[in-house]
Amino acid sequence: MKQELEQQLYDKYPKLFAERNLPMTQTCMCWGLDCGPGWFPIIKRMCGLIQGHITQSRQNTARVRRYNRALRQAINGNPTNLKYHFKKRLGWNDEQSEEYVKRDVEGKKFREEFHKPPTQLVFTQIKEKFGTLRVYSSGGDEFCSGVIAMAESMSAITCEDCGVPGKAREGGWIRTLCDSCEEGKKTRSFT
């Protein structure tokens, strides 16, 4: 992939590409994104979905923990932080805040943490193999794995060179190309 496209991804998603500067004895990300520029939009969208999911999951978990801590303090006689939660975070007036503090303290309405937030996903290699995108990573969760699988599937029908619909082409090296890029490849190989 073109260096300027790679750099855009590195700058926008530094946590996902944390291994890019490690030596080849530790990671394969040191070689960069080993695929054509046509898959850049797929990779960019994949990165956005994954990093957005991880960030949102962590923020939601932190919000629930802050609320539960404020509720514990209110049950023990200090409702200040719980009032702040309802007033500032939710934009409610003093009367509404008081009402909900009283309701939550009496009912001991702790919020449940639905799941542990995913660990930060880090790419260890992104490359083309047998005409499709291959993404290797560590961390993340099932959602991240699903997004990666979706990106790999989309690459099987997207031209690696220009990004328009394409199909797998054989001829020594299997690549996913559109008709015009395939024609250009044949013309270049004979001249």
GUKOLGU-106557 format. One record per residue (C-alpha): residue number from 1; residue in one letter; y, z, x. Coordinates in Angstrom, 1 decimal. Layout:
<rs>
r n = NUM; res = A; y = Y; z = Z; x = X $
...
</rs>
This chain:
<rs>
r n = 1; res = M; y = 0.0; z = 0.0; x = 0.0 $
r n = 2; res = K; y = 3.5; z = -0.6; x = 1.1 $
r n = 3; res = Q; y = 5.0; z = 2.3; x = 3.1 $
r n = 4; res = E; y = 8.1; z = 2.6; x = 0.9 $
r n = 5; res = L; y = 5.9; z = 3.0; x = -2.2 $
r n = 6; res = E; y = 3.8; z = 5.6; x = -0.5 $
r n = 7; res = Q; y = 6.9; z = 7.5; x = 0.5 $
r n = 8; res = Q; y = 8.1; z = 7.6; x = -3.1 $
r n = 9; res = L; y = 4.9; z = 9.3; x = -4.1 $
r n = 10; res = Y; y = 5.0; z = 11.7; x = -1.1 $
r n = 11; res = D; y = 8.7; z = 12.7; x = -1.9 $
r n = 12; res = K; y = 8.1; z = 13.1; x = -5.6 $
r n = 13; res = Y; y = 4.7; z = 14.9; x = -5.4 $
r n = 14; res = P; y = 4.7; z = 16.8; x = -2.1 $
r n = 15; res = K; y = 2.1; z = 19.4; x = -3.3 $
r n = 16; res = L; y = -0.4; z = 16.7; x = -4.3 $
r n = 17; res = F; y = 0.0; z = 15.0; x = -0.9 $
r n = 18; res = A; y = 0.1; z = 18.1; x = 1.2 $
r n = 19; res = E; y = -2.7; z = 16.8; x = 3.5 $
r n = 20; res = R; y = -1.0; z = 13.5; x = 4.4 $
r n = 21; res = N; y = 0.3; z = 14.8; x = 7.8 $
r n = 22; res = L; y = -3.0; z = 16.5; x = 8.9 $
r n = 23; res = P; y = -5.1; z = 14.9; x = 11.6 $
r n = 24; res = M; y = -8.1; z = 12.6; x = 10.8 $
r n = 25; res = T; y = -10.5; z = 15.4; x = 11.8 $
r n = 26; res = Q; y = -9.3; z = 17.4; x = 8.8 $
r n = 27; res = T; y = -8.5; z = 14.8; x = 6.1 $
r n = 28; res = C; y = -8.6; z = 11.1; x = 5.2 $
r n = 29; res = M; y = -5.1; z = 11.3; x = 3.7 $
r n = 30; res = C; y = -3.7; z = 10.7; x = 7.2 $
r n = 31; res = W; y = -4.4; z = 6.9; x = 6.6 $
r n = 32; res = G; y = -2.2; z = 6.9; x = 3.5 $
r n = 33; res = L; y = -3.0; z = 5.1; x = 0.2 $
r n = 34; res = D; y = -5.5; z = 2.5; x = 1.2 $
r n = 35; res = C; y = -5.1; z = 0.1; x = -1.7 $
r n = 36; res = G; y = -2.8; z = -2.7; x = -3.0 $
r n = 37; res = P; y = 0.7; z = -2.3; x = -4.5 $
r n = 38; res = G; y = -0.4; z = -3.4; x = -7.9 $
r n = 39; res = W; y = -2.1; z = 0.0; x = -8.5 $
r n = 40; res = F; y = 1.1; z = 1.9; x = -7.6 $
r n = 41; res = P; y = 2.1; z = 2.4; x = -11.3 $
r n = 42; res = I; y = -1.4; z = 3.8; x = -12.1 $
r n = 43; res = I; y = -1.3; z = 6.2; x = -9.1 $
r n = 44; res = K; y = 2.3; z = 7.3; x = -10.0 $
r n = 45; res = R; y = 1.3; z = 8.0; x = -13.6 $
r n = 46; res = M; y = -1.8; z = 9.9; x = -12.5 $
r n = 47; res = C; y = 0.3; z = 12.1; x = -10.1 $
r n = 48; res = G; y = 2.8; z = 12.8; x = -12.9 $
r n = 49; res = L; y = 0.2; z = 13.8; x = -15.4 $
r n = 50; res = I; y = -1.7; z = 16.0; x = -12.9 $
r n = 51; res = Q; y = 1.3; z = 17.8; x = -11.4 $
r n = 52; res = G; y = 2.9; z = 18.2; x = -14.9 $
r n = 53; res = H; y = -0.2; z = 19.8; x = -16.2 $
r n = 54; res = I; y = -0.6; z = 22.2; x = -13.3 $
r n = 55; res = T; y = 3.1; z = 23.2; x = -13.4 $
r n = 56; res = Q; y = 3.0; z = 23.7; x = -17.2 $
r n = 57; res = S; y = -0.2; z = 25.7; x = -17.1 $
r n = 58; res = R; y = 1.2; z = 28.0; x = -14.5 $
r n = 59; res = Q; y = 4.5; z = 28.5; x = -16.4 $
r n = 60; res = N; y = 2.7; z = 29.2; x = -19.7 $
r n = 61; res = T; y = 0.5; z = 31.8; x = -18.0 $
r n = 62; res = A; y = 3.5; z = 33.4; x = -16.3 $
r n = 63; res = R; y = 5.4; z = 33.5; x = -19.7 $
r n = 64; res = V; y = 2.4; z = 35.2; x = -21.4 $
r n = 65; res = R; y = 2.2; z = 37.8; x = -18.6 $
r n = 66; res = R; y = 5.9; z = 38.5; x = -18.7 $
r n = 67; res = Y; y = 5.7; z = 39.0; x = -22.5 $
r n = 68; res = N; y = 2.6; z = 41.3; x = -22.2 $
r n = 69; res = R; y = 4.3; z = 43.4; x = -19.5 $
r n = 70; res = A; y = 7.4; z = 43.7; x = -21.7 $
r n = 71; res = L; y = 5.3; z = 44.8; x = -24.7 $
r n = 72; res = R; y = 3.5; z = 47.4; x = -22.6 $
r n = 73; res = Q; y = 6.9; z = 48.8; x = -21.5 $
r n = 74; res = A; y = 8.1; z = 48.8; x = -25.2 $
r n = 75; res = I; y = 5.0; z = 50.6; x = -26.3 $
r n = 76; res = N; y = 5.7; z = 53.2; x = -23.6 $
r n = 77; res = G; y = 9.3; z = 53.7; x = -25.0 $
r n = 78; res = N; y = 11.4; z = 51.1; x = -23.1 $
r n = 79; res = P; y = 11.9; z = 48.0; x = -25.4 $
r n = 80; res = T; y = 14.7; z = 46.5; x = -23.3 $
r n = 81; res = N; y = 12.7; z = 43.7; x = -21.7 $
r n = 82; res = L; y = 11.0; z = 42.8; x = -25.0 $
r n = 83; res = K; y = 14.3; z = 42.6; x = -26.8 $
r n = 84; res = Y; y = 15.5; z = 40.4; x = -24.0 $
r n = 85; res = H; y = 12.5; z = 38.2; x = -24.4 $
r n = 86; res = F; y = 13.2; z = 37.6; x = -28.1 $
r n = 87; res = K; y = 17.0; z = 37.4; x = -27.8 $
r n = 88; res = K; y = 17.5; z = 35.3; x = -24.6 $
r n = 89; res = R; y = 14.3; z = 33.3; x = -24.3 $
r n = 90; res = L; y = 14.0; z = 32.5; x = -28.0 $
r n = 91; res = G; y = 17.7; z = 32.5; x = -28.9 $
r n = 92; res = W; y = 17.4; z = 35.1; x = -31.7 $
r n = 93; res = N; y = 20.1; z = 37.5; x = -32.8 $
r n = 94; res = D; y = 20.0; z = 41.3; x = -32.4 $
r n = 95; res = E; y = 18.6; z = 41.9; x = -35.9 $
r n = 96; res = Q; y = 15.8; z = 39.4; x = -35.5 $
r n = 97; res = S; y = 14.9; z = 40.7; x = -32.1 $
r n = 98; res = E; y = 14.8; z = 44.3; x = -33.3 $
r n = 99; res = E; y = 12.5; z = 43.3; x = -36.2 $
r n = 100; res = Y; y = 10.1; z = 41.5; x = -33.9 $
r n = 101; res = V; y = 10.1; z = 44.2; x = -31.3 $
r n = 102; res = K; y = 9.2; z = 46.7; x = -34.0 $
r n = 103; res = R; y = 6.5; z = 44.5; x = -35.4 $
r n = 104; res = D; y = 4.9; z = 43.7; x = -32.0 $
r n = 105; res = V; y = 5.1; z = 47.3; x = -30.8 $
r n = 106; res = E; y = 3.5; z = 48.7; x = -34.0 $
r n = 107; res = G; y = 0.8; z = 46.0; x = -34.1 $
r n = 108; res = K; y = 0.3; z = 46.0; x = -30.3 $
r n = 109; res = K; y = 0.4; z = 42.2; x = -30.5 $
r n = 110; res = F; y = -0.6; z = 41.3; x = -26.9 $
r n = 111; res = R; y = -0.7; z = 37.5; x = -26.3 $
r n = 112; res = E; y = -4.0; z = 36.2; x = -25.1 $
r n = 113; res = E; y = -4.2; z = 34.3; x = -21.9 $
r n = 114; res = F; y = -6.2; z = 31.2; x = -22.9 $
r n = 115; res = H; y = -7.4; z = 30.3; x = -19.5 $
r n = 116; res = K; y = -6.7; z = 30.8; x = -15.9 $
r n = 117; res = P; y = -4.2; z = 28.3; x = -14.6 $
r n = 118; res = P; y = -5.7; z = 25.5; x = -12.4 $
r n = 119; res = T; y = -5.4; z = 25.7; x = -8.7 $
r n = 120; res = Q; y = -3.0; z = 23.2; x = -7.1 $
r n = 121; res = L; y = -4.8; z = 19.9; x = -6.8 $
r n = 122; res = V; y = -4.5; z = 18.2; x = -3.4 $
r n = 123; res = F; y = -5.6; z = 14.6; x = -2.7 $
r n = 124; res = T; y = -7.9; z = 14.2; x = 0.3 $
r n = 125; res = Q; y = -8.3; z = 10.4; x = 0.0 $
r n = 126; res = I; y = -7.1; z = 7.6; x = -2.2 $
r n = 127; res = K; y = -8.5; z = 4.2; x = -1.5 $
r n = 128; res = E; y = -10.0; z = 1.0; x = -2.9 $
r n = 129; res = K; y = -13.8; z = 0.7; x = -3.0 $
r n = 130; res = F; y = -15.9; z = -2.0; x = -4.7 $
r n = 131; res = G; y = -12.8; z = -3.3; x = -6.5 $
r n = 132; res = T; y = -11.7; z = 0.0; x = -8.1 $
r n = 133; res = L; y = -9.5; z = 2.9; x = -7.1 $
r n = 134; res = R; y = -11.3; z = 5.9; x = -5.7 $
r n = 135; res = V; y = -9.6; z = 9.3; x = -5.7 $
r n = 136; res = Y; y = -11.0; z = 12.3; x = -3.8 $
r n = 137; res = S; y = -9.3; z = 15.7; x = -4.2 $
r n = 138; res = S; y = -9.8; z = 19.4; x = -4.1 $
r n = 139; res = G; y = -8.5; z = 21.9; x = -6.7 $
r n = 140; res = G; y = -7.4; z = 21.2; x = -10.2 $
r n = 141; res = D; y = -9.5; z = 21.5; x = -13.4 $
r n = 142; res = E; y = -11.3; z = 19.4; x = -16.0 $
r n = 143; res = F; y = -8.0; z = 17.9; x = -17.2 $
r n = 144; res = C; y = -7.2; z = 16.7; x = -13.7 $
r n = 145; res = S; y = -10.7; z = 15.2; x = -13.3 $
r n = 146; res = G; y = -10.2; z = 13.4; x = -16.6 $
r n = 147; res = V; y = -6.9; z = 11.9; x = -15.5 $
r n = 148; res = I; y = -8.4; z = 10.8; x = -12.2 $
r n = 149; res = A; y = -11.3; z = 9.2; x = -14.0 $
r n = 150; res = M; y = -8.9; z = 7.4; x = -16.3 $
r n = 151; res = A; y = -6.8; z = 6.1; x = -13.4 $
r n = 152; res = E; y = -10.0; z = 4.8; x = -11.7 $
r n = 153; res = S; y = -11.1; z = 3.1; x = -14.9 $
r n = 154; res = M; y = -7.7; z = 1.4; x = -15.3 $
r n = 155; res = S; y = -7.8; z = 0.1; x = -11.8 $
r n = 156; res = A; y = -11.0; z = -1.9; x = -12.7 $
r n = 157; res = I; y = -8.9; z = -4.1; x = -15.0 $
r n = 158; res = T; y = -5.6; z = -4.2; x = -13.1 $
r n = 159; res = C; y = -4.8; z = -6.6; x = -10.3 $
r n = 160; res = E; y = -4.6; z = -4.7; x = -7.0 $
r n = 161; res = D; y = -1.9; z = -7.0; x = -5.7 $
r n = 162; res = C; y = 0.5; z = -7.5; x = -8.6 $
r n = 163; res = G; y = -0.5; z = -5.0; x = -11.3 $
r n = 164; res = V; y = -1.1; z = -7.5; x = -14.2 $
r n = 165; res = P; y = -4.5; z = -7.6; x = -16.0 $
r n = 166; res = G; y = -7.3; z = -8.7; x = -13.7 $
r n = 167; res = K; y = -11.0; z = -8.6; x = -13.1 $
r n = 168; res = A; y = -13.5; z = -7.9; x = -10.3 $
r n = 169; res = R; y = -13.8; z = -10.9; x = -8.0 $
r n = 170; res = E; y = -16.5; z = -11.4; x = -5.5 $
r n = 171; res = G; y = -16.6; z = -13.4; x = -2.3 $
r n = 172; res = G; y = -17.4; z = -11.1; x = 0.5 $
r n = 173; res = W; y = -15.2; z = -8.2; x = -0.5 $
r n = 174; res = I; y = -15.1; z = -7.1; x = -4.1 $
r n = 175; res = R; y = -11.5; z = -6.9; x = -5.3 $
r n = 176; res = T; y = -9.8; z = -6.7; x = -8.7 $
r n = 177; res = L; y = -7.4; z = -9.6; x = -9.0 $
r n = 178; res = C; y = -5.6; z = -11.7; x = -11.6 $
r n = 179; res = D; y = -6.2; z = -15.4; x = -11.8 $
r n = 180; res = S; y = -3.0; z = -16.3; x = -9.8 $
r n = 181; res = C; y = -3.6; z = -13.8; x = -7.0 $
r n = 182; res = E; y = -7.2; z = -15.1; x = -6.8 $
r n = 183; res = E; y = -5.9; z = -18.6; x = -6.5 $
r n = 184; res = G; y = -3.4; z = -17.5; x = -3.8 $
r n = 185; res = K; y = -6.2; z = -15.8; x = -1.9 $
r n = 186; res = K; y = -8.3; z = -19.1; x = -1.9 $
r n = 187; res = T; y = -5.2; z = -21.1; x = -0.8 $
r n = 188; res = R; y = -4.4; z = -18.7; x = 2.0 $
r n = 189; res = S; y = -8.0; z = -18.7; x = 3.3 $
r n = 190; res = F; y = -8.1; z = -22.5; x = 3.7 $
r n = 191; res = T; y = -4.8; z = -23.0; x = 5.5 $
</rs>
